Amino acid sequence: MEILNTFLLTFIPLFVAIDAPGILPLYISLVEGVPDKERKHIARQSVITAFLVGTLFLFLGNFIFSLLGIKLEDFMIAGGILLLILSISDILRVKEKELTISDTLGVVPIGTPLLAGPATLTTLIILAGNYGYPIVIFSLSLNLLIAWVMLEKAEFVIKVMGIHGIKAFAKVMALLLSAIAVSLIKKGLTKILGVN
């Protein structure tokens, strides 16, 4: 039961931070007119990029922290503030940025910063500090597997949920992310102040 609880505590924040359903409308607009075979390649390239960027940051992040003398609670507060800003800007955003198509579309902008953006990277490093690397890497892998399936079946998902349903879902995810951000700031301050 405790393993399941730990898994959910790592899986849910990453699901919210990655927000695969939220990027589907943008993904569809980016790959519009692209042959099906190429779309599958872009989806695969996006997920592989996000996984590589995420795991690299996960392992190098702590090394950089130790060099700079940054403690986990410092990063929890800074990361929480960053997540809060990102979630608020996402909630208030009305118009999507226009992006140009390139050969590396799966790497940039879909793989990073859309899937493995600041919210995902911040969440990864904080979760690893709290729960350990194996469970966080497993949760990241599972989330990216879900993201890959959603990108592969993007048009079907949008048909089922509707474009407005997807946008509403993205806003709810942003709201949850802001709640997680506040929780991280609170935990970081608690550790610094030594309050139980």
N, C-alpha and C positions, 0 to 999 in steps of 0.2 A: 504493500500500500504506500509506503514511504517513497519507493522508487517511482511509482506512478505519479505521486504528488510532485516530486522533484522534476520529473519529465514535463508535467503540465506547467510548472513554474518557469521552465526554460523554453518550452515549445510555444506557449501562448504569446509571451512578449516578442519573440522572434516572428511569429505569424503576423502580429500587429505591425511590427517594424518593417518587415519585407513588403507587406500589403500587396500581394500578387493580384487579387481581384481589382484593386484600385488602379493598377497600371494597364489593365486590359484595354480600355478605350484608346489610350495613347498608343499602345502596342499595335492595335488593329489599324489605326490611322497611319502608323509608320510602315507597316508591311502591306498596305493596300496595293493590289496589283502585282505583288511579288508571287512567283510560282510556288505551289504547295511544297515542293521539295526544298526550295530555298527557305521557306518559312520555318520548316522543321529544323533546318541547319541553324537559323537565327535563334530559335527557341533553345536548342541544345547549347549553342555558343554562349547565350545569355546566362544560363544556369551554371555552366562550367566556370565562366568568368566570375560570377557572384560567389561561388564556392571557393575558388582560389584566392580571391581578394579577401573574403571573410576569414578563411583559415590563416592566411599569411598575416593579416592584421592581428588575429587572435594570439598567435605565437610571438610575433615581433612587438606587439603592443606592450606586454609586460616587461620585455627586455628594455625597451625605450623608457618605460616608467622608472625602472630601477636605475637607469643611467641618469635620469633627470631628478630622481628623488621624489617622484610622485607616488602617493599612497592611493589605495583603492578607494577610500572614502573621498579623497580629493576628486578623483575621476567620476565617482558616483554623483557628486554635486554638479561638477562641470558638465558631465554627460546628461544628467537630468535636466539642467537648464537648456542645453542644446536640443534635447528631445522635445522639451516643452515649446521652445521657439518653433521647431520644425512642425510640430503637431498643430500649433495655433495658426501658422502660415498656411498649412494644408487645409485646415477647416475654413479659413477665410478666403482661400484662393478661388477665383471665379473662372479665369481663363487659363488654359494650358499653354505652356511655352511652345513655340514652333521649333521643330528639330529637323535637321537635314539628314537625308539618307546617305549612308556610306557603306563600304564593304565590311566595316567592322561594327555594324549596327548592333550585333549581339553583344559585343564587348562594351562599347560606349554608344548610346546612353543606357541600353537596357540592362546589361550585366551590372554595370556600375555607371552612374549612381542610382538608377531606378531600383534594382533589386538589392544590391550591396551598397547602399548609401550611408550617410552619416548616422542615421537612426539605427540601421542594422549593425554597423560596426561598433557603435557605442554600446548597444544592447549586448552584443557578443562578449565584449571585454568585461563588462560588469557581471554578466551571468557566469562567465568562467571563473571570476574571482569569488563568487558566492557558492557555486555548485560544482566546479571542476570542469576540466576540458572534455572528457569522454561524452558526458550527457549533453553538453552544449553542442559539440560537433555532430552528435546524433540528431539533435533537434534541428540544427541548421540543415543537415542533409535531408531530413524528412520535409522540412518547409520548402526547400528548393525543389524537391521531387514534386511536391504539390504545385509549386509555381510552374515547373516544366509542363505538367499535365494541363494546367490552366492556359498556358501560352499556346500549347499544341491545339487545344480545343477552344481557343479564345472566342471565336464567332458563336459557337454553341452555348458557351457560358453566358455571353452577352444576350443571346436570344432568350435564354431561360430567365435570367435576372432582369433583363432590360437595361438600357443605357442609364436610366435614372436610378434604377435599383443598384447598379454598380457604383454610381457616384454617391448615393446615400450610404452604401456600405463603406466606401472609402472615408466618408466623413465620420462615421461611427468609429472606424478603426483609428482615425486621427484623434478622436476624443478619448478613446481607451489609451492611446499612446501618451496623451497629456496626463492622464491619471497615473500611468506607470512612471512618467517623468517626475511628478510630484512625490510619489512614493520613494523614488531613488534619492531625490534631494533630501527628503526627511530622514531616510536611513543613513545617508552620508553625514548629515548634521548630527544625528544621534551618536554615530561612532566618534566623530571629532570631539563632541562635547562630553562624551562618556555617560550619556543618559540611558537608562534602561527602559 
